[in-house]
Amino acid sequence: MCGIVGIVDAGGVSIQLYYALYALQHRGQESAGISTFDGTSLHKFKGNGLVAEIFSPPVLNDLKGTTGIGHVRYPTTGQNLPENIQPLNFRFQDHFISIAHNGNLINTSELRAGYERSGQIFITTTDTEIIAKILINALSNSGSVEDAVRTCMHKLVGSYATIIMIDGILYGFRDPLGIKPIGIGKTENGYMLASESVAMDALSAKFLRDIKPGELIRIDPEGIRCMQVAVAGRCAHCVFEYIYFARADSIIDGVLVYDVRRRIGKTLYEEDPVKADSVSSVPDSGTAHAIGYAEGSKIPFVECMMKNRYIGRTFIMPTQKERERAVRMKLNPIRAHLKDKSVVLVDDSIVRGTTSKRIIGIVRDAGAREIHMRVGSPAIKAPCYLGTDFPTREELIAHNRTEEEVRKSITATTLHHISLEGLIRATGLDGENLCLGCLTGCYPLPIEGEQAKTCNVDFVDATYQTKLGSYEA
């Protein structure tokens, strides 16, 4: 659930990295970091907090160079420790190496134990350092970044969208299933990689395309080249990017997220229509869903809660106590829009249920007569091992509960989750190319104790195949 960005631009990168990370702030609020390279030296700065709190103008002025990478973190692996803040930075054979990673490895413990048995030590508790260890070990043997990335893909099991800066050269690669998003953009004087297209919009850069699953991208002052390292039998794009994580104005794997959410809302109405005075959303993540519901039902969309936009995303706050405290600060009911009204309240998902119960309580206390809860994801019944904070079944309200039992728990008048089939149709993607593990309990990778529907991954023996011209086409 982290956000990553890398830029090569002759005009300098520190300010551009700052604005790109600002646009990706919704992907992580715990910490942020930037590393840049000026041709001879590595410059870096990172800290806990929001992007705007960490990077002052003097700090950005000191981050000199025309190549750089940045990261905003929400931890699913690794503790909240200063050494875990990315990018991670290393010195190897007179080269400066920085790495930023979004995703979650399944085989971290196994790989780490192997390195420790061989006498190697670790500074962090993150799986990103595992990627760095594999990369640097492979570089020491072959001297080829391309071979090192191929070795990474052979050894890593899990989700990873990764950006590496080696001196003034930028590399980006994506796991063979394409679980986590990352795209390529054209800046005024160079190129960039980022988790979402909104980071490119923030810089008035042109979004070119997504990095393909299993693909390696190299960017240097001379341009950009690509190499297909691995090919899987299918993809497994994280469906929660479309439901919640990504900003609604992002394009993820060729699909505008806002359009998916509108279609989800229309499908919610078609599957379980209800008579009501108004349709409202849990802002902001449920807004596009609610607009789609209103369009499908012809029931007017009326805001019933106003969001304090200086409070971050409650779902990605580290503790349940913080999430609950933030809800009352974050959402204030518009009582005139709720008193004696029957309201369809649309949200993107229900995870633990405590926030939904509290929101319904706020709406009911403001005078709503009926609260019909409509949810833009199927019931979440299983944990995520690939980078989403659904850690145990016991924490998930829908685990071993019927929809009616969940309704009673959150105190809604009625409750309906979108069906799995309806969700897949709304994405416009083939369900075989989506990761639905948290919804079905069947995962795209082998996980101990879980069901899996795996596929073969073939490695391509090729040199760089495409240069700049194909991107412009």
C-alpha positions in Angstrom: 0.0 0.0 0.0 3.0 2.3 -0.3 3.6 4.8 -3.1 6.8 5.0 -5.1 8.2 7.4 -7.7 11.4 7.8 -9.7 12.4 10.6 -12.0 15.3 11.3 -14.4 15.0 14.9 -15.5 17.7 17.3 -16.7 15.9 20.2 -14.9 16.4 18.7 -11.4 14.2 16.3 -9.5 13.7 17.2 -5.9 10.7 19.5 -6.3 9.2 17.1 -8.8 9.6 14.2 -6.4 8.0 16.2 -3.7 4.9 17.0 -5.7 4.7 13.4 -7.0 4.8 12.0 -3.5 2.2 14.6 -2.4 -0.1 13.2 -5.1 0.6 9.7 -3.7 0.1 10.6 -0.1 -3.1 8.5 0.1 -1.0 5.4 -0.3 0.9 5.9 2.9 0.9 8.4 5.8 3.5 7.0 8.2 6.7 8.1 6.6 8.3 9.4 3.4 11.8 9.7 1.9 13.6 11.1 -1.1 17.1 10.1 -2.4 18.8 12.0 -5.3 22.0 11.7 -7.2 24.0 14.7 -8.6 26.6 12.8 -10.7 29.1 12.3 -7.9 27.2 12.1 -4.6 24.0 10.7 -3.1 21.7 13.1 -1.2 18.9 11.8 1.0 16.3 12.9 3.5 13.5 11.0 5.2 11.3 11.1 8.3 8.0 10.1 9.9 4.9 12.0 9.0 3.3 13.5 5.9 5.2 14.7 2.9 4.4 18.4 3.6 5.7 18.0 7.1 9.0 16.3 6.3 10.3 18.3 3.3 10.8 22.0 3.8 12.2 24.3 1.0 15.8 24.2 2.5 15.6 20.4 2.6 14.5 20.2 -1.0 17.2 22.6 -2.1 19.8 20.3 -0.6 18.5 17.3 -2.5 20.5 18.0 -5.6 20.6 16.0 -8.8 18.9 15.0 -12.0 18.0 11.5 -10.9 16.0 10.6 -7.8 13.4 8.3 -6.2 10.9 8.7 -3.4 8.6 6.7 -1.2 5.5 7.1 1.1 5.0 4.2 3.5 2.2 2.4 5.0 3.6 -0.7 6.7 2.3 -4.2 6.1 5.8 -5.7 6.7 8.3 -4.2 9.1 7.8 -2.2 12.2 7.5 1.6 12.6 11.2 2.2 13.0 13.3 5.0 11.5 15.6 2.5 9.7 12.6 1.1 7.9 11.8 4.4 6.2 12.5 4.2 2.4 14.2 4.6 0.1 16.9 2.3 1.5 20.4 3.5 0.5 23.6 1.5 0.0 27.2 1.9 -1.2 28.5 -1.0 -3.3 31.7 -1.2 -5.3 31.8 2.6 -5.5 28.2 2.8 -6.7 25.4 4.5 -4.9 22.2 2.4 -4.8 18.8 3.4 -3.6 15.7 1.2 -3.6 12.0 1.8 -3.0 9.4 -0.9 -3.0 5.6 -1.3 -2.9 4.2 -4.7 -2.2 4.7 -7.7 0.2 6.8 -10.8 -0.1 5.5 -14.1 1.0 8.9 -15.8 1.4 10.6 -13.0 3.4 11.3 -15.2 6.5 12.8 -18.0 4.4 15.1 -15.7 2.4 16.2 -13.7 5.4 17.0 -16.9 7.4 19.1 -18.1 4.4 21.2 -14.9 4.3 21.6 -14.9 8.1 22.9 -18.5 8.1 25.5 -17.3 5.6 26.6 -14.6 8.0 24.9 -11.6 6.5 23.2 -9.0 8.8 20.2 -6.8 8.3 19.6 -3.2 9.3 15.8 -3.1 8.8 12.9 -5.4 9.4 11.4 -4.8 5.9 11.1 -7.1 3.0 12.6 -4.3 0.8 16.0 -5.1 2.3 15.6 -8.7 1.1 15.2 -7.4 -2.5 18.3 -5.2 -2.0 20.3 -8.2 -0.7 19.4 -10.4 -3.7 20.1 -7.5 -6.1 23.5 -6.7 -4.7 24.6 -10.3 -4.4 23.7 -10.9 -8.0 25.5 -7.7 -9.1 28.6 -8.9 -7.3 28.6 -12.1 -9.4 27.6 -10.8 -12.9 27.9 -7.0 -12.8 24.7 -6.8 -14.8 21.6 -5.1 -13.4 19.5 -7.0 -16.0 20.7 -10.3 -14.7 20.3 -9.2 -11.1 16.7 -8.3 -11.7 16.2 -11.7 -13.4 17.6 -13.3 -10.3 15.3 -11.3 -8.1 12.3 -12.4 -10.0 13.5 -16.0 -9.8 13.8 -15.8 -6.0 11.0 -13.5 -4.9 7.5 -14.8 -4.1 4.9 -12.1 -3.6 4.0 -8.6 -4.9 6.6 -6.0 -5.8 6.6 -2.9 -7.8 10.2 -1.7 -7.4 12.3 1.3 -8.3 16.1 1.3 -8.0 18.5 4.1 -8.6 22.1 3.1 -9.3 24.1 6.3 -9.6 22.3 8.3 -12.3 20.4 5.4 -13.8 16.8 4.5 -12.9 15.4 1.0 -13.0 11.8 -0.1 -12.4 10.4 -3.6 -12.4 7.1 -5.3 -11.6 6.3 -8.8 -10.4 5.3 -11.3 -13.1 1.6 -11.3 -12.0 1.4 -7.4 -12.0 -0.2 -7.4 -8.5 0.9 -3.8 -7.6 0.6 -0.9 -10.1 3.4 1.1 -11.6 3.4 3.3 -14.7 5.7 5.3 -17.0 5.4 9.0 -17.7 7.2 11.7 -19.8 8.2 14.8 -18.0 9.3 18.1 -19.6 13.0 17.1 -19.7 13.0 13.4 -19.0 10.9 10.4 -17.8 9.4 9.1 -14.6 8.0 6.0 -12.9 5.2 6.1 -10.3 2.6 3.9 -8.6 -0.3 5.9 -10.1 -0.9 8.2 -13.0 -2.0 11.0 -10.7 1.7 11.5 -9.7 2.3 12.3 -13.4 -0.7 14.6 -13.6 0.8 16.6 -10.7 3.8 17.3 -12.8 1.9 17.9 -16.0 3.8 14.9 -17.3 2.3 12.6 -20.0 1.2 9.2 -18.8 2.6 6.7 -21.4 1.6 3.3 -20.1 1.8 0.8 -17.3 4.9 -1.3 -16.8 4.0 -4.8 -17.9 4.0 -7.6 -15.4 7.5 -9.1 -15.4 9.0 -6.1 -17.2 12.2 -4.2 -16.5 12.5 -0.5 -17.4 15.8 1.4 -17.6 15.9 5.2 -17.7 19.0 7.3 -18.1 19.8 10.7 -19.6 19.8 9.2 -23.1 16.2 7.9 -22.8 14.2 4.9 -21.8 14.4 1.2 -22.7 12.4 -1.9 -21.7 13.1 -5.6 -21.3 10.6 -8.4 -20.7 12.2 -10.5 -18.0 9.4 -12.9 -17.1 6.0 -13.9 -18.5 3.2 -15.4 -16.5 0.3 -17.4 -17.7 -2.1 -14.7 -16.4 -2.1 -11.5 -14.3 -3.3 -11.0 -10.8 -3.9 -7.2 -10.5 -5.0 -6.3 -6.9 -8.8 -5.6 -7.1 -8.7 -3.3 -4.1 -6.7 -0.7 -6.2 -10.0 -0.2 -8.1 -12.3 -0.4 -5.0 -10.3 1.7 -2.5 -6.5 2.2 -2.7 -6.0 4.2 -5.9 -7.2 7.7 -6.3 -10.3 7.8 -8.4 -8.7 9.9 -11.1 -5.9 7.4 -11.6 -5.5 5.0 -14.6 -4.5 1.6 -13.4 -3.6 -1.1 -16.0 -5.5 0.8 -18.7 -8.7 1.4 -16.6 -9.9 4.7 -15.1 -10.6 4.0 -11.5 -13.5 6.5 -11.3 -15.4 4.7 -14.0 -15.0 1.4 -12.2 -16.4 2.8 -9.0 -19.4 4.4 -10.8 -20.2 1.0 -12.4 -19.9 -0.6 -9.0 -22.5 1.9 -7.7 -24.9 1.2 -10.6 -24.5 -2.6 -10.0 -25.2 -2.2 -6.3 -28.6 -0.7 -7.2 -29.4 -3.3 -9.9 -28.6 -6.1 -7.4 -30.6 -4.8 -4.5 -32.8 -1.8 -5.1 -34.4 0.1 -2.2 -36.7 3.1 -1.9 -35.0 6.0 -0.2 -35.1 9.8 0.0 -31.4 10.3 -0.9 -28.1 8.6 -1.8 -25.0 9.6 0.1 -21.5 8.5 0.5 -18.9 7.9 3.1 -16.5 10.5 1.8 -14.3 10.5 -0.1 -13.6 6.8 -0.9 -17.3 6.0 -1.4 -18.3 9.1 -3.4 -17.8 7.7 -6.9 -19.6 4.5 -5.9 -22.5 6.6 -4.5 -22.8 8.7 -7.7 -23.1 5.6 -9.7 -25.8 4.3 -7.4 -27.7 7.6 -7.7 -27.4 7.5 -11.5 -28.8 4.0 -11.6 -31.6 4.5 -9.1 -32.6 8.0 -10.1 -32.5 8.8 -6.3 -30.8 12.2 -5.8 -27.3 12.2 -4.5 -27.2 14.4 -1.4 -24.1 14.8 0.8 -25.0 13.9 4.4 -21.5 14.2 5.9 -18.7 16.7 5.4 -15.1 15.5 5.6 -12.4 17.3 7.4 -9.8 17.1 4.7 -6.9 17.7 7.1 -7.5 14.2 8.6 -5.9 11.4 6.6 -7.3 8.0 5.5 -8.5 6.2 8.7 -8.2 2.7 7.2 -4.4 3.1 6.8 -3.8 4.5 10.3 -1.7 2.0 12.2 -4.0 1.2 15.2 -7.7 0.6 15.7 -7.8 3.1 18.5 -6.4 5.8 16.1 -8.9 4.8 13.4 -11.9 5.1 15.7 -10.8 8.4 17.2 -10.2 9.9 13.7 -13.7 9.0 12.4 -15.5 11.5 14.7 -12.9 14.2 13.8 -13.1 13.4 10.2 -16.8 13.3 9.4 -19.4 15.8 10.5 -23.1 15.1 9.7 -25.3 17.6 7.8 -28.3 17.3 10.1 -30.7 19.1 7.8 -30.0 16.4 5.1 -30.6 13.6 7.5 -33.4 14.4 9.8 -36.4 12.0 9.3 -34.8 10.8 6.0 -34.3 7.3 4.5 -30.7 7.3 3.3 -28.8 4.9 1.1 -25.3 5.2 2.5 -22.6 3.9 0.1 -19.0 3.0 1.2 -16.2 1.2 -0.7 -15.7 -1.7 1.8 -16.3 -3.0 5.3 -13.1 -4.5 6.8 -13.3 -4.7 10.6 -16.7 -3.1 10.9 -16.0 -0.8 13.8 -15.7 2.3 11.6 -18.9 1.4 9.7 -20.8 1.0 13.0 -19.5 4.3 14.2 -20.4 6.1 11.0 -23.9 4.7 11.0 -24.2 5.8 14.6 -23.3 9.4 13.6 -25.9 9.4 10.8 -28.6 7.9 13.1 -27.8 10.4 15.9 -28.3 13.2 13.3 -31.9 12.1 12.7 -31.8 9.6 9.9 -34.9 7.3 9.9 -33.4 4.5 7.8 -29.8 3.7 6.8 -29.5 1.4 3.9 -25.8 0.4 3.8 -24.4 -0.5 0.3 -20.9 -1.7 -0.1 -18.7 -1.5 -3.2 -16.8 -4.7 -2.4 -17.9 -8.2 -1.7 -17.6 -9.3 1.9 -13.9 -9.5 2.9 -13.5 -13.0 4.4 -9.8 -13.8 4.2 -6.5 -12.0 5.0 -4.2 -10.4 2.4 -0.6 -11.7 2.2 0.3 -9.4 -0.7 0.3 -5.9 0.7 -3.1 -5.0 2.1 -3.7 -4.6 5.8 -6.2 -7.5 6.3 -3.9 -9.4 8.6 -6.1 -12.1 10.3 -9.5 -13.6 9.7 -10.4 -12.9 13.3 -10.2 -9.1 12.6 -12.5 -9.3 9.6 -16.2 -8.8 10.5 -17.4 -10.9 7.6 -15.4 -13.9 8.5 -17.7 -16.7 9.6 -20.7 -14.3 9.6 -23.6 -14.0 7.2 -24.5 -10.6 5.7 -27.5 -10.4 8.1 -25.2 -11.0 11.1 -22.9 -8.2 9.8 -25.9 -5.9 9.3 -27.0 -6.4 12.9 -23.4 -5.8 14.1 -23.0 -2.5 12.3 -26.7 -1.5 13.1 -27.7 -0.7 9.5 -31.4 -0.9 8.4 -30.4 -3.1 5.4 -27.0 -4.1 4.0 -25.9 -5.3 0.6 -22.4 -6.0 -0.6 -21.8 -6.1 -4.4 -21.5 -9.7 -5.7 -18.2 -11.0 -6.9 -19.5 -11.3 -10.4 -20.9 -7.8 -10.4 -17.5 -6.4 -9.1 -15.6 -8.2 -11.9 -18.0 -6.9 -14.6 -17.5 -3.4 -13.2 -13.7 -3.5 -13.5 -14.0 -4.4 -17.2 -11.2 -6.9 -16.7 -11.1 -10.6 -16.9 -11.6 -12.1 -13.4 -8.8 -14.5 -14.2 -6.4 -11.5 -14.2 -7.5 -10.1 -10.8 -6.2 -11.0 -7.4 -9.4 -11.8 -5.4 -7.8 -13.6 -2.5 -9.3 -11.5 0.3 -12.7 -12.1 -1.2 -12.5 -15.8 -2.1 -9.7 -17.3 0.1 -8.0 -18.5 -3.1 -4.7 -16.8 -3.9 -2.6 -16.4 -7.1 0.5 -17.6 -5.3 1.2 -20.6 -3.1 0.7 -19.7 0.6 1.0 -22.2 3.4 -2.4 -23.2 4.7 -4.3 -21.4 2.0 -5.9 -22.4 -1.3 -4.1 -21.2 -4.4 -4.7 -21.0 -8.1 -1.2 -20.6 -9.4 0.2 -20.3 -12.9 3.6 -20.9 -14.6 6.1 -18.1 -15.0 8.5 -18.3 -17.9 11.7 -16.3 -18.0 12.7 -14.6 -21.3 16.3 -14.8 -22.5 16.5 -11.4 -24.3 18.4 -8.2 -24.4 16.7 -4.9 -24.3 13.9 -5.1 -26.9 12.4 -1.7 -27.2 13.8 1.8 -27.2 12.1 5.2 -26.8 10.3 5.4 -30.1 7.8 2.6 -29.3 6.7 4.5 -26.2 5.9 7.6 -28.1 3.9 5.4 -30.5 
